[in-house]
Amino acid sequence: VQLQAFGGGLVQPGGSLRLSCAASGLLISFNNMGWYRQAPGQQRELVASMYVGGRTTYDDSVKGRFTISRDNAKNTVYLQMNNLKPEDTAVYYCKVLGTDYWGKGTLVTVSS
């Protein structure tokens, strides 16, 4: 199983980014998927989840600004991040929930 996360970068406060997580070796349509982030000196935290039936959950800190989605045909999970804030700066990781399958992180830096 491989998860490749990409799409991070430098963005100004109020800007947007879309992260992608392309999976191989499993079908995301049959798995619950999550996006985590880890800021410097902080613990890794779950920010968004998408379950097999389509239900999504979000951490309060990103609710209303971030949207998790998936494209089963591309076997890819996305995290659309809008109205980004400096406190969103972190390395973002995708994960197959309930497993130890992690993608390599992608760095998001929100700064003017």
DSSP file (Angstrom, degrees, kcal/mol; ACC not computed):
  #  RESIDUE AA STRUCTURE BP1 BP2  ACC     N-H-->O    O-->H-N    N-H-->O    O-->H-N    TCO  KAPPA ALPHA  PHI   PSI    X-CA   Y-CA   Z-CA
    1    1 A V              0   0    0      0, 0.0     2,-0.4     0, 0.0    24,-0.2   0.000 360.0 360.0 360.0 132.2    0.0    0.0    0.0
    2    2 A Q  E     -A   24   0A   0     22,-2.6    22,-2.3    24,-0.1     2,-0.5  -0.997 360.0-168.5-132.8 138.9    1.3    3.4   -0.9
    3    3 A L  E     -A   23   0A   0     99,-0.4   101,-0.9    -2,-0.4     2,-0.6  -0.992   6.4-165.0-124.2 122.9   -0.2    6.8   -0.3
    4    4 A Q  E     -Ab  22 104A   0     18,-2.7    18,-2.5    -2,-0.5     2,-0.4  -0.922   6.0-168.6-113.4 111.7    1.3    9.8   -2.1
    5    5 A A  E     +A   21   0A   0     -2,-0.6     2,-0.3    99,-0.5    16,-0.2  -0.815  18.8 150.4 -99.5 136.6    0.2   13.2   -0.7
    6    6 A F  E     +A   20   0A   0     14,-2.3    14,-2.9    -2,-0.4   100,-0.1  -0.960  28.4  85.0-154.3 170.3    1.0   16.4   -2.6
    7    7 A G        +     0   0    0     -2,-0.3    11,-0.3     1,-0.3    -1,-0.1   0.365  56.5 133.2 114.0  -3.1   -0.3   19.9   -3.1
    8    8 A G        +     0   0    0     12,-0.1     2,-0.3    84,-0.1    -1,-0.3  -0.154  21.0 124.3 -72.0 173.3    1.3   21.7   -0.2
    9    9 A G  E     -e  108   0B   0     98,-0.7   100,-2.8    97,-0.1     2,-0.5  -0.986  59.5 -48.6 165.4-168.2    3.1   25.0   -0.5
   10   10 A L  E     +e  109   0B   0     -2,-0.3     2,-0.3    98,-0.2   100,-0.2  -0.838  54.5 168.0 -98.8 129.7    3.3   28.6    0.6
   11   11 A V  E     -e  110   0B   0     98,-2.8   100,-2.1    -2,-0.5     3,-0.1  -0.988  32.8-114.4-141.2 149.4    0.0   30.6    0.7
   12   12 A Q    >   -     0   0    0     -2,-0.3     3,-2.3    98,-0.2    72,-0.2  -0.454  50.2 -81.3 -78.6 154.6   -1.0   33.9    2.1
   13   13 A P  T 3  S+     0   0    0      0, 0.0    72,-0.2     0, 0.0    -1,-0.1  -0.295 121.3  28.3 -53.5 137.5   -3.6   34.1    4.9
   14   14 A G  T 3  S+     0   0    0     70,-3.2    69,-0.6     1,-0.3    71,-0.1   0.292  99.9 118.7  89.8  -8.8   -7.1   33.9    3.4
   15   15 A G    <   -     0   0    0     -3,-2.3    69,-2.5    69,-0.3     2,-0.3  -0.119  55.7-125.0 -83.1-177.3   -5.8   31.8    0.5
   16   16 A S        +     0   0    0     66,-0.2     2,-0.3    67,-0.2    66,-0.2  -0.923  21.0 178.0-131.5 152.5   -6.7   28.3   -0.6
   17   17 A L  E     - C   0  81A   0     64,-2.1    64,-3.2    -2,-0.3     2,-0.5  -0.979  17.2-146.0-145.1 153.2   -4.9   25.1   -1.4
   18   18 A R  E     - C   0  80A   0     -2,-0.3     2,-0.3   -11,-0.3    62,-0.2  -0.979  13.8-157.9-123.2 121.1   -6.1   21.6   -2.4
   19   19 A L  E     - C   0  79A   0     60,-2.6    60,-2.2    -2,-0.5     2,-0.4  -0.711   7.0-158.5 -92.5 146.3   -4.2   18.6   -1.1
   20   20 A S  E     -AC   6  78A   0    -14,-2.9   -14,-2.3    -2,-0.3     2,-0.4  -0.938   9.8-166.3-123.9 148.4   -4.3   15.3   -3.0
   21   21 A C  E     -AC   5  77A   0     56,-2.1    56,-2.4    -2,-0.4     2,-0.5  -0.893   9.6-163.1-136.0 103.8   -3.6   11.8   -1.7
   22   22 A A  E     -AC   4  76A   0    -18,-2.5   -18,-2.7    -2,-0.4     2,-0.3  -0.762  11.2-155.8 -91.6 127.8   -3.3    9.2   -4.4
   23   23 A A  E     +A    3   0A   0     52,-2.6     2,-0.3    -2,-0.5   -20,-0.2  -0.788  14.6 178.9-106.9 145.5   -3.6    5.6   -3.2
   24   24 A S  E     +A    2   0A   0    -22,-2.3   -22,-2.6    -2,-0.3     3,-0.1  -0.989  65.7  35.6-138.7 148.7   -2.2    2.4   -4.7
   25   25 A G  S    S+     0   0    0     -2,-0.3     2,-0.3   -24,-0.2   -22,-0.1   0.351 116.1  44.9  91.1  -6.5   -2.5   -1.1   -3.3
   26   26 A L  S    S-     0   0    0    -24,-0.2     2,-0.6    49,-0.1    -1,-0.1  -0.973  83.0-111.3-156.5 164.7   -6.0   -0.6   -1.9
   27   27 A L    >   -     0   0    0     -2,-0.3     3,-1.6     1,-0.1     4,-0.2  -0.896  14.4-154.4-103.2 121.1   -9.3    1.0   -3.0
   28   28 A I  G >  S+     0   0    0     -2,-0.6     3,-1.6     1,-0.3    -1,-0.1   0.779  91.8  70.5 -65.1 -23.9  -10.2    4.1   -1.1
   29   29 A S  G 3  S+     0   0    0      1,-0.3    -1,-0.3    43,-0.2    43,-0.1   0.739 102.9  43.6 -65.1 -20.3  -13.9    3.4   -1.8
   30   30 A F  G <  S+     0   0    0     -3,-1.6     2,-0.3     2,-0.0    -1,-0.3   0.296 110.9  66.9-104.6   7.8  -13.6    0.5    0.6
   31   31 A N  S <  S-     0   0    0     -3,-1.6     2,-0.4    -4,-0.2    -5,-0.0  -0.942  78.8-119.2-132.8 150.0  -11.7    2.3    3.3
   32   32 A N        -     0   0    0     65,-0.4    65,-2.1    -2,-0.3     2,-0.3  -0.750  38.1-159.6 -84.4 132.7  -12.2    5.1    5.7
   33   33 A M  E     -GF  50  96B   0     17,-2.6    17,-3.0    -2,-0.4     2,-0.3  -0.847  10.8-173.5-120.5 150.0   -9.7    7.9    5.0
   34   34 A G  E     -GF  49  95B   0     61,-2.5    61,-2.3    -2,-0.3     2,-0.5  -0.980  19.5-141.8-142.0 154.5   -8.3   10.8    7.0
   35   35 A W  E     -GF  48  94B   0     13,-2.8    12,-2.8    -2,-0.3    13,-1.6  -0.970  25.1-177.7-111.8 129.2   -6.2   13.9    6.8
   36   36 A Y  E     -GF  46  93B   0     57,-3.4    57,-2.5    -2,-0.5     2,-0.3  -0.763   7.3-159.6-115.5 165.1   -3.9   14.7    9.8
   37   37 A R  E     -GF  45  92B   0      8,-2.3     8,-2.8    -2,-0.3     2,-0.4  -0.993   5.9-161.2-144.1 153.9   -1.6   17.5   10.4
   38   38 A Q  E     - F   0  91B   0     53,-2.2    53,-2.2    -2,-0.3     6,-0.2  -0.941   8.4-161.3-137.6 114.0    1.4   18.1   12.6
   39   39 A A    >   -     0   0    0      4,-0.4     3,-2.5    -2,-0.4    51,-0.1  -0.542  45.8 -74.1 -86.8 158.2    2.6   21.6   13.4
   40   40 A P  T 3  S+     0   0    0      0, 0.0    -1,-0.1     0, 0.0     3,-0.1  -0.284 120.1   4.2 -54.9 128.6    6.1   22.2   14.8
   41   41 A G  T 3  S+     0   0    0      1,-0.3     2,-0.3    -3,-0.1    -2,-0.0   0.526 113.3 106.5  75.6   5.5    6.3   21.1   18.4
   42   42 A Q  S <  S-     0   0    0     -3,-2.5    -1,-0.3     1,-0.0     2,-0.2  -0.736  73.6-103.6-115.2 162.4    2.8   19.8   18.3
   43   43 A Q        -     0   0    0     -2,-0.3    -4,-0.4    -3,-0.1     2,-0.2  -0.486  45.7 -96.0 -77.7 154.5    1.2   16.3   18.3
   44   44 A R        -     0   0    0     -6,-0.2     2,-0.4    -2,-0.2    -6,-0.2  -0.525  48.8-166.4 -69.1 136.3   -0.2   15.0   15.1
   45   45 A E  E     -G   37   0B   0     -8,-2.8    -8,-2.3    -2,-0.2     2,-0.5  -0.952  23.4-118.4-131.4 148.2   -4.0   15.7   15.0
   46   46 A L  E     +G   36   0B   0     -2,-0.4   -10,-0.3   -10,-0.2     3,-0.1  -0.714  32.4 170.5 -83.0 125.1   -6.8   14.4   12.8
   47   47 A V  E     +     0   0B   0    -12,-2.8    12,-2.2    -2,-0.5     2,-0.3   0.715  62.3  11.4-108.0 -26.9   -8.5   17.3   11.0
   48   48 A A  E     -GH  35  58B   0    -13,-1.6   -13,-2.8    10,-0.2     2,-0.3  -0.988  57.8-172.0-155.4 142.3  -10.8   15.6    8.5
   49   49 A S  E     -GH  34  57B   0      8,-2.3     8,-1.8    -2,-0.3     2,-0.4  -0.975   6.6-164.4-134.2 148.0  -12.3   12.1    7.9
   50   50 A M  E     -GH  33  56B   0    -17,-3.0   -17,-2.6    -2,-0.3     6,-0.2  -0.991  15.3-153.2-132.7 128.2  -14.3   10.5    5.2
   51   51 A Y    >   -     0   0    0      4,-3.0     3,-2.5    -2,-0.4   -19,-0.1  -0.555  31.1-103.0-100.8 163.9  -16.1    7.2    5.8
   52   52 A V  T 3  S+     0   0    0      1,-0.3   -21,-0.1    -2,-0.2    -1,-0.1   0.845 120.8  53.1 -54.8 -39.2  -17.0    4.5    3.3
   53   53 A G  T 3  S-     0   0    0      1,-0.1    -1,-0.3     2,-0.1   -24,-0.0   0.530 124.3-101.0 -76.3  -4.3  -20.7    5.6    3.4
   54   54 A G  S <  S+     0   0    0     -3,-2.5    -2,-0.1     1,-0.3    -1,-0.1   0.297  73.5 143.2 104.6  -9.4  -19.8    9.2    2.6
   55   55 A R        -     0   0    0     -5,-0.1    -4,-3.0     1,-0.0     2,-0.3  -0.394  31.5-161.2 -65.7 141.6  -20.0   10.7    6.1
   56   56 A T  E     -H   50   0B   0     -6,-0.2     2,-0.3    -2,-0.1    -6,-0.2  -0.926   9.2-169.0-123.7 150.5  -17.4   13.3    6.9
   57   57 A T  E     -H   49   0B   0     -8,-1.8    -8,-2.3    -2,-0.3     2,-0.3  -0.975   4.7-166.0-135.7 152.4  -16.2   14.7   10.1
   58   58 A Y  E     -H   48   0B   0     -2,-0.3   -10,-0.2   -10,-0.2     2,-0.1  -0.980  26.9-110.4-138.0 147.3  -14.0   17.7   10.9
   59   59 A D    >>  -     0   0    0    -12,-2.2     3,-1.8    -2,-0.3     4,-1.1  -0.491  38.0-116.2 -67.6 148.1  -12.0   19.1   13.8
   60   60 A D  T 34 S+     0   0    0      1,-0.3     3,-0.2     2,-0.2    -1,-0.1   0.816 111.9  65.6 -57.8 -30.5  -13.7   22.3   15.1
   61   61 A S  T 34 S+     0   0    0      1,-0.2    -1,-0.3     3,-0.0   -14,-0.1   0.704 114.6  28.1 -68.1 -18.5  -10.6   24.3   14.1
   62   62 A V  T X> S+     0   0    0     -3,-1.8     3,-2.4   -15,-0.2     4,-2.3   0.440  85.2 129.3-120.3  -3.8  -11.2   23.7   10.4
   63   63 A K  T 3< S+     0   0    0     -4,-1.1     4,-0.1     1,-0.3   -15,-0.0  -0.299  80.2  16.1 -59.7 132.8  -15.0   23.2   10.2
   64   64 A G  T 34 S+     0   0    0      2,-0.4    -1,-0.3     1,-0.1     3,-0.1   0.266 125.9  59.0  88.0 -11.6  -16.5   25.4    7.5
   65   65 A R  T <4 S+     0   0    0     -3,-2.4    17,-2.1     1,-0.2     2,-0.3   0.685  97.3  54.7-116.5 -33.3  -13.1   26.0    5.9
   66   66 A F  E  <  -D   81   0A   0     -4,-2.3    -2,-0.4    15,-0.2     2,-0.4  -0.801  59.3-168.4-107.2 147.0  -11.8   22.6    4.9
   67   67 A T  E     -D   80   0A   0     13,-2.3    13,-2.9    -2,-0.3     2,-0.4  -0.984   7.1-155.7-135.9 124.9  -13.6   19.9    2.8
   68   68 A I  E     +D   79   0A   0     -2,-0.4     2,-0.3    11,-0.2    11,-0.2  -0.800  26.2 156.3 -96.3 140.4  -12.6   16.3    2.4
   69   69 A S  E     -D   78   0A   0      9,-1.7     9,-3.0    -2,-0.4     2,-0.3  -0.929  24.3-143.8-151.2 173.1  -13.7   14.5   -0.7
   70   70 A R  E     -D   77   0A   0     -2,-0.3     2,-0.5     7,-0.3     7,-0.2  -0.992  10.0-150.5-145.2 153.4  -12.7   11.5   -2.8
   71   71 A D  E >>> -D   76   0A   0      5,-2.8     5,-1.8    -2,-0.3     4,-0.9  -0.935  11.9-168.9-120.6 102.5  -12.6   10.5   -6.5
   72   72 A N  T 345S+     0   0    0     -2,-0.5     3,-0.3     1,-0.2   -43,-0.2   0.850  85.6  58.2 -64.1 -33.6  -13.0    6.7   -6.6
   73   73 A A  T 345S+     0   0    0      1,-0.2    -1,-0.2    -3,-0.1    -2,-0.0   0.850 115.6  35.9 -65.0 -33.0  -12.2    6.6  -10.3
   74   74 A K  T <45S-     0   0    0     -3,-0.5    -1,-0.2     2,-0.2    -2,-0.2   0.466 104.1-131.6 -95.8  -3.2   -8.8    8.2   -9.5
   75   75 A N  T  <5 +     0   0    0     -4,-0.9   -52,-2.6    -3,-0.3     2,-0.4   0.914  63.6 133.9  52.7  45.9   -8.5    6.4   -6.2
   76   76 A T  E   < -CD  22  71A   0     -5,-1.8    -5,-2.8   -54,-0.2     2,-0.4  -0.968  47.8-152.2-133.2 140.2   -7.6    9.8   -4.7
   77   77 A V  E     -CD  21  70A   0    -56,-2.4   -56,-2.1    -2,-0.4     2,-0.3  -0.898  18.4-159.5-110.1 142.5   -8.7   11.7   -1.6
   78   78 A Y  E     -CD  20  69A   0     -9,-3.0    -9,-1.7    -2,-0.4     2,-0.4  -0.839  15.9-158.9-121.0 156.1   -8.6   15.5   -1.5
   79   79 A L  E     -CD  19  68A   0    -60,-2.2   -60,-2.6    -2,-0.3     2,-0.6  -0.891  12.0-161.5-132.9 105.9   -8.5   18.1    1.2
   80   80 A Q  E     -CD  18  67A   0    -13,-2.9   -13,-2.3    -2,-0.4     2,-0.6  -0.768  10.0-166.6 -85.8 123.2   -9.8   21.5   -0.1
   81   81 A M  E     +CD  17  66A   0    -64,-3.2   -64,-2.1    -2,-0.6     2,-0.3  -0.948   9.7 176.3-118.8 116.4   -8.5   24.2    2.3
   82   82 A N        +     0   0    0    -17,-2.1   -66,-0.2    -2,-0.6   -67,-0.2  -0.763  60.0  20.8-115.7 162.1  -10.1   27.7    2.1
   83   83 A N  S    S-     0   0    0    -69,-0.6    -1,-0.2    -2,-0.3   -67,-0.2   0.910  85.0-158.6  48.5  50.6   -9.6   30.8    4.2
   84   84 A L        -     0   0    0    -69,-2.5   -70,-3.2    -3,-0.2   -69,-0.3  -0.261   7.7-157.8 -65.7 146.0   -6.3   29.5    5.4
   85   85 A K    >   -     0   0    0    -72,-0.2     3,-2.5   -71,-0.1     4,-0.3  -0.840  31.5-109.1-120.9 156.6   -4.8   30.9    8.6
   86   86 A P  G >  S+     0   0    0      0, 0.0     3,-1.8     0, 0.0    24,-0.3   0.842 117.8  62.9 -54.6 -32.3   -1.3   31.0    9.9
   87   87 A E  G 3  S+     0   0    0      1,-0.3   -48,-0.0   -48,-0.0    -3,-0.0   0.561  88.9  69.6 -73.1  -5.5   -2.2   28.5   12.5
   88   88 A D  G <  S+     0   0    0     -3,-2.5    -1,-0.3    22,-0.1     2,-0.2   0.521  70.1 121.3 -83.9  -5.7   -3.0   26.0    9.7
   89   89 A T    <   +     0   0    0     -3,-1.8     2,-0.3    -4,-0.3    20,-0.2  -0.412  41.1 107.4 -60.9 123.8    0.8   25.8    9.0
   90   90 A A  E    S- I   0 108B   0     18,-1.9    18,-2.9    -2,-0.2     2,-0.6  -0.971  75.2 -81.9-177.7 170.2    1.8   22.2    9.4
   91   91 A V  E     -FI  38 107B   0    -53,-2.2   -53,-2.2    -2,-0.3     2,-0.4  -0.873  47.8-147.5 -90.5 128.1    2.8   19.1    7.6
   92   92 A Y  E     -FI  37 106B   0     14,-3.0    14,-2.3    -2,-0.6     2,-0.4  -0.825  16.2-173.7-104.1 136.0   -0.3   17.4    6.3
   93   93 A Y  E     -F   36   0B   0    -57,-2.5   -57,-3.4    -2,-0.4     2,-0.3  -0.949  15.6-143.8-127.3 144.3   -0.6   13.6    6.1
   94   94 A C  E     -F   35   0B   0     -2,-0.4     9,-2.7   -59,-0.2     2,-0.3  -0.802  24.4-178.0-102.6 156.0   -3.2   11.3    4.7
   95   95 A K  E     -FJ  34 102B   0    -61,-2.3   -61,-2.5    -2,-0.3     2,-0.8  -0.998  35.3-121.0-151.6 145.2   -4.0    8.0    6.3
   96   96 A V  E >   -F   33   0B   0      5,-2.0     3,-1.5    -2,-0.3     5,-0.4  -0.839  48.2-122.6 -84.1 111.8   -6.1    4.9    6.0
   97   97 A L  T 3  S+     0   0    0    -65,-2.1   -65,-0.4    -2,-0.8     3,-0.1  -0.248  92.0  23.6 -61.7 140.9   -8.1    5.0    9.2
   98   98 A G  T 3  S+     0   0    0      1,-0.3    -1,-0.3     2,-0.0     2,-0.2   0.547 115.2  75.7  82.0   7.2   -7.8    2.0   11.4
   99   99 A T  S <  S-     0   0    0     -3,-1.5    -1,-0.3     2,-0.2     0, 0.0  -0.789  86.2-114.7-134.8 178.8   -4.5    1.0    9.8
  100  100 A D  S    S+     0   0    0     -2,-0.2     2,-0.8    -3,-0.1    -3,-0.1   0.095  71.4 125.9-102.1  20.2   -0.8    2.0   10.0
  101  101 A Y        +     0   0    0     -5,-0.4    -5,-2.0   -99,-0.0     2,-0.3  -0.726  34.3 169.6 -86.3 111.7   -0.8    3.2    6.3
  102  102 A W  B     -J   95   0B   0     -2,-0.8   -99,-0.4    -7,-0.2    -7,-0.2  -0.910  27.5-135.0-119.3 146.5    0.4    6.7    6.2
  103  103 A G        -     0   0    0     -9,-2.7   -99,-0.2    -2,-0.3     2,-0.2  -0.598  37.9 -94.2 -87.1 161.1    1.3    8.9    3.3
  104  104 A K  B     -b    4   0A   0   -101,-0.9   -99,-0.5    -2,-0.2   -10,-0.2  -0.516  54.6-103.1 -68.9 146.2    4.5   11.1    3.3
  105  105 A G        -     0   0    0     -2,-0.2     2,-0.4   -12,-0.1   -12,-0.2  -0.231  23.5-148.5 -74.7 160.5    3.6   14.5    4.5
  106  106 A T  E     - I   0  92B   0    -14,-2.3   -14,-3.0  -100,-0.1     2,-0.4  -0.999  22.4-124.6-127.7 131.5    3.2   17.6    2.5
  107  107 A L  E     - I   0  91B   0     -2,-0.4   -98,-0.7   -16,-0.2     2,-0.5  -0.592  21.1-169.4 -85.0 130.0    4.1   21.0    4.0
  108  108 A V  E     -eI   9  90B   0    -18,-2.9   -18,-1.9    -2,-0.4     2,-0.5  -0.978   4.8-173.9-115.0 123.4    1.6   23.8    4.1
  109  109 A T  E     -e   10   0B   0   -100,-2.8   -98,-2.8    -2,-0.5     2,-0.7  -0.974   6.7-167.2-121.0 122.1    2.9   27.2    5.1
  110  110 A V  E     +e   11   0B   0     -2,-0.5     2,-0.3   -24,-0.3   -98,-0.2  -0.921  34.2 130.1-111.2 110.3    0.4   30.1    5.6
  111  111 A S              0   0    0   -100,-2.1    -2,-0.1    -2,-0.7   -26,-0.0  -0.993 360.0 360.0-159.4 148.0    2.3   33.3    5.9
  112  112 A S              0   0    0     -2,-0.3  -100,-0.1  -100,-0.2    -1,-0.1   0.420 360.0 360.0 -94.0 360.0    2.3   36.8    4.5
